[in-house]
Amino acid sequence: MSECWTELTGRVLVLVAHADDESIGYGALLQRMRESVVVIATDGAPQDRFFWESFGSREAYAAVRREEARRATQLVGVRELLLLAKEDSRLEDQRLFLNLAAAYSLLEKVMKRVRPEAIATLAYEGGHPDHDSCSILGARLGKEFGVPVWEAPLYSRGSDGAMRLQRFLCETGSECAVDIADGELERKREMCAQYVSQGNFLLTFDARREMVRPQAKYDYARPPHEGVTNYELWRWWMSAADVSAKFAEFLEIDN
């Protein structure tokens, strides 16, 4: 593995699913981008009361997460933070795959205005359906606008059921390890510390580890791997078949 991420040092659109994804996946690289625009594709607040009950309402939880993202991205000089759910209330946590066309329409406008030199997004790995949705959205944006797309892994299970953190399910040989300097690591940890609403969840990840690669060629009409996905093991309401079926519908728009 080598440091080959120079395409991510210019004007970059960072497309992630939730507030905190940008810190885990790109916290160090954000500090090296000449101009970074972070787009958070969902409101970060699932309908399930389990996630937001202690905050009083789903809307209050979403507001807390927005403010945490604002503070985190300011720490590393992000030029602009965009929250797609403020433009379309359908873009709820866990439901991005149901509203891909709506999200894509908003992202097209962002691309035309920002004109990024590269897109940085998340891997198609079955960890979270919103992460996977960002992967397909990024792939289509890259194709339409002729912009290179990069990806970072967050978490997945794989066919053996074992949890993988910040590791790609299948390596292509183009993976790049980011050599994080001490100052960058300190600021990345400060970013993660802003997400008080997530409890100790972000401590699960290794702040010293940041892996990226040019986006792999995925068959989005199929689940990301054999066996059950992470969100199926967590017994969420959607299945991998549900998600990939919606992906196939989204891809048919171009045909």
N, C-alpha and C positions, 0 to 999 in steps of 0.2 A: 504494500500500500504506500501511496505517496501523496504529497501535497500538490494537487493538480486543480485546485479550485479557483484559479485566477479569474474565471468568468464571473465569479461571485464577489468581485471587489469593485465593480463599477456601479451602475444604476440598476438596482435589483428590486423586483417585486417579490416579496416573501409572502406566499399564500399558505395560510395555516387554518386549521379548523376552529381552534379554541384559544382564548387568552391563556397563555403559559406555554403553548406549543412552540412559539417563536423563541422562548428563552431556553427550553430544553434542547431543541434541534439546531438552533442557529445563534445562540447567545454570544459566542465568540466571533463568528463570521459577521454578524451584524456590525460589530465594531470595526470591521475592515472594509465595509462597503462605502463607496464614495457617496452614494445616495441610496437610501433604503426606504421603501414604502412597504409597510406591513399591513396585510389584509387579513382580517379575522372573519371567517366565513359564516360562523354561527353566533348565536347569542350566549352560548356557554351554559344554558340553563335548561336541562331536560324537563319534560313534563312530570316525571316521577318525583313525588314529594320527598323521597329519600335524599335527593341532592340539595333541595332548597328549604326544607321545613324549618331549620334553625334560623333562617334569614327572614321568615315571616311570609314570604311569597316568592313565586318564581321570578317575578319582575324585579323584586329587590335583590335577589341573588344575581340576576343578569347585570344589574346596575353596579354591584360590587365588583364583578369580574371586569366590567368595562373600565372602572377606575383603576383597578390593579394593573390592567394592560397599559393604560396611559402612563402610570408611574414607571413601570418596567421599561417600556420602550424609550421613555425620556432619558433614562439612565445611560443609554448607549447612543444617543443622538439620532434616533430614527427620524427621518425627515417628515414622514406622514403616517398616521395610524388610521386605517379605514375599517369600519365595522359594518359589514354588509347587512346585518340584521336590522340596523337602524333604517335602512332603505327598504327592506322587505321583511315584515314580521314573521313570514313563514319559515325563515331560515333559523329554526330552533335547533338546539343541540340534539343530536341523534336522528335528526330528520332532514339533513342536507341531501341525502340520496333521493329523497322524495321530491326535491325542488331544484334539481340540477339546472334545468333550463332557466329558471328565474335567477339563480346565482350567476350563471354564465352570462346572461344579458348584462348584469351589473358589472361583471369583470371585464367584459369587452369594452365598456365605457372607460374603465380605469386604465386598461392597456392603451387605448387610443390617446388618453390624456398624459399618462406617465411616460409612455414609450420606453419601457425597460430594456436593458441590454441582456437580461437573463431573468428567469423565473426560478425561485427556490420554493419547493413544496415538500410534501410528505410522501412516504413510500406506500405502495399498495400492499399491505401486509396483514389485513384482517384483525388489527388491534382494536380499531374503532371505526365504525362506518363513516363517520365524518372525515377522519384522516384519509380513508380510501377515496372518499368523494373529492377531496382536494387533489388527490393524485390524478383522477380522470379529468377534472377541470383544468389542472395545469397542463396535462398532455394535450388537450384540445386547444388551449390558448397558444401553446408553443407551436403547434402545427399551423394554426390560423395566421399567427403573426410572425412566423419564422424566427422564433426566439429560442435559444437553448434552455432546456428545463433540467434542473437539478433536484435531487431528492435526499431527504434524511429519514432514517428509521427512528421510531419512538419505542413502540412495544408491540409484540406479537407472540403468538404461541407456536405456530408451525405444526406440521403434521404429527410431531411426537408429543404435543401437548405441553411442552416445557416453555415457561415464560422466557422470552428474549428481550432484553433491554438494549436499545441503541445499537442493534446489530441487524444487518440485512438478512432476510430469510435465505436468499440465494445470492451468492456473490457473482459478479460479472467480470471481475478483474479490473474494474475501473473505480473501485472504492478509494476514497481519499480520507486519511486521518488528519484532522486539524491539530497542529501543534500549538496548544493554547499557552500564551505567555501568562506570567503571574498576574499582571494587572488586568488582563482580559478575564482571567478566571475569577478574580475578585469581583469584577463588575457583573459577570454572568451570575455568580452566586447572589449578588445584590438584586439582580433581576428576579431570580427565582424566589427570593425572600419576600418580594412584594405580594406574592400570591398566598396570602394568609388564609383565604377562603378554602384553599385546597388541603389544609391541614398538613400532614407529613408526606403527602403523596409525592411531591417533587423531590423529597429526600431519597426516594427509591432510585433515582437516576444519578449517574456519575457525572458531575459537572465538568470533570476533566476530559470527558469523552465526547467528541463531536465527529460524526461520520457523514460524509456526503458522497454522491456520485452523480454522473449524468443519468437522467431518468431511464430506467430499464424499459424494454418493450413488453408491455403487459397485455394479456387477453382479458380485458375488463368484463367480457361477457361470461366469464367463469370466475368462481371464487378464487381468492389469492393463493390458496394452497389446499391440499387434501386434508381431510379430517375437519374437526370443528374449529371455528375461529375463536379468538379471545372473547369477543362479545357474546358468542353463543355459550361459551363456558361460564360467563358471568350471568347467563340466563336473561339477557335483554330481550326485548319484544320482537326484534327483527332477526332474520336468518341470513346467512351468507348468500343463499339462493335468492332471497328477496332483494338484497342489495345488488348482486350482479345482474339480476333481471332488469332492474331500473337503469343500471349502467348500459345494458344492451339497448334499451329504449332510447336512451340519450344519444348513443352513438348512431342510431338509425336516423337521427335528425339530419345528418349530413348526406344521407344516401337517397 
